[in-house]
Amino acid sequence: MNIKTLISEEQLQKRIKNLAKEIKEYYKDKTDTIHAVCVLKGAIHFFTDLVKHIDLNVEYSFIHVSSYSGTESTGKIRVKSWIDEPIEKKYVLVIDDILDTGLTLSYILGYLKRYNPADLKVATLLRKQGRNPAVSADFVGFDIEDKFVIGYGLDFDEKFRNIPYIGYLE
């Protein structure tokens, strides 16, 4: 398999630092603490690198959901684990790997709203162009063309997550 680089490790790290500044700027007059929710498994590397650079107190939660099989969304969302901390009246930032159809994220946001957070925002590393997702992201790392991407947490049948850059299979 030939993996082509779409976004290098250096580009990722530079953009993540700038994204953290954008997030800090948004929250600076609202709160000094945010509750960051990582959407597992794909967002784990992005989540880890991003929260290290957000100059606020950051509480962590993790949600494990999936809707993909191979390169296609199944259209069915499987919840494997859910947040274990209360988020009522908290400033919640959901951190996801990629905004494609938006169905999984829409499902997550719908459920989180039931917990009555003070604010609910989304940061995504990647947003596919040419799509009409069910939800939008408030903070976006990169807009990319409509390709199936791997690396930096994103997988193809659980493989390639540990590649330190974003690539695609040629």
Residue pairs with C-beta under 8 A, 6 or more apart in sequence:
1 169
1 170
2 169
2 170
3 150
3 151
3 160
3 163
3 167
3 168
3 169
3 170
4 167
4 168
4 169
4 170
5 165
5 166
5 167
6 144
6 147
6 149
6 165
6 166
6 167
6 168
7 142
7 144
7 165
7 166
8 165
9 164
9 165
12 49
12 125
12 141
12 152
12 164
12 165
12 166
13 49
15 141
15 142
16 46
16 49
16 50
16 53
16 125
16 141
17 53
19 50
19 123
19 139
19 141
20 50
20 52
20 53
20 54
20 55
21 53
22 139
23 34
23 50
23 54
23 93
23 123
23 139
24 54
24 55
24 56
26 121
26 138
26 139
27 34
27 56
27 91
30 91
30 119
31 56
31 91
31 118
32 56
32 57
33 56
33 57
33 58
33 59
33 90
33 91
34 54
34 56
34 57
34 58
34 59
34 90
34 91
34 92
34 93
35 58
35 59
35 60
35 61
35 85
35 87
35 90
35 91
35 92
35 93
35 117
36 47
36 50
36 51
36 54
36 58
36 59
36 60
36 61
36 92
36 93
36 95
37 61
37 62
37 63
37 83
37 87
37 92
37 93
37 94
37 95
37 108
37 112
38 44
38 47
38 60
38 61
38 62
38 63
38 95
39 63
39 65
39 94
39 95
39 96
39 97
39 104
39 105
39 108
40 62
40 63
40 64
40 65
40 80
40 81
41 64
41 66
41 153
41 155
41 161
42 96
42 97
42 98
42 153
42 154
42 155
42 161
43 95
43 96
43 97
43 125
43 153
44 153
45 152
45 153
45 161
46 95
46 97
46 125
46 141
46 152
46 153
47 95
50 95
50 123
51 58
51 60
51 95
59 85
59 90
61 83
61 84
61 85
61 87
62 81
62 83
63 79
63 81
63 82
63 83
63 108
64 79
64 80
64 81
65 77
65 78
65 79
65 80
65 104
65 107
65 108
66 77
66 78
66 80
66 104
67 73
67 74
67 75
67 76
67 77
67 78
67 103
67 104
68 74
70 156
70 157
71 148
71 156
73 100
73 101
73 103
73 104
75 103
77 103
77 104
77 107
82 111
83 112
86 115
87 112
87 115
87 117
88 115
88 116
88 117
89 116
89 117
89 118
90 117
90 118
91 117
91 118
91 119
91 121
92 112
92 117
92 118
92 119
92 120
92 121
93 121
93 122
93 123
94 105
94 108
94 109
94 112
94 120
94 121
94 122
94 123
95 122
95 123
95 124
96 104
96 105
96 122
96 123
96 124
96 125
96 137
97 124
97 125
97 126
97 153
97 154
98 124
98 125
98 126
98 127
98 128
98 149
98 154
99 105
99 122
99 124
99 126
99 127
99 128
99 131
99 133
99 135
99 136
99 137
99 140
100 128
100 131
100 133
101 131
101 133
101 134
102 131
102 133
102 134
102 135
102 136
103 134
105 122
105 124
105 133
105 134
105 135
105 137
106 134
106 135
109 120
109 122
109 135
112 120
113 120
121 138
121 139
122 135
122 136
122 137
122 138
122 139
123 137
123 138
123 139
123 140
123 141
124 137
124 139
124 140
124 141
125 141
125 142
125 152
126 140
126 141
126 142
126 143
126 144
126 149
126 166
127 133
127 137
127 140
127 142
127 143
127 144
128 143
128 144
128 145
128 146
129 143
129 144
129 145
129 146
130 145
130 146
131 146
142 166
144 166
147 168
148 156
148 168
148 169
149 166
149 167
149 168
150 156
150 159
150 160
150 161
150 163
150 166
150 167
150 168
150 169
151 160
151 161
151 163
151 164
151 165
151 166
151 167
152 161
152 163
152 164
152 165
152 166
153 161
154 160
154 161
154 166
155 161
156 169
160 167
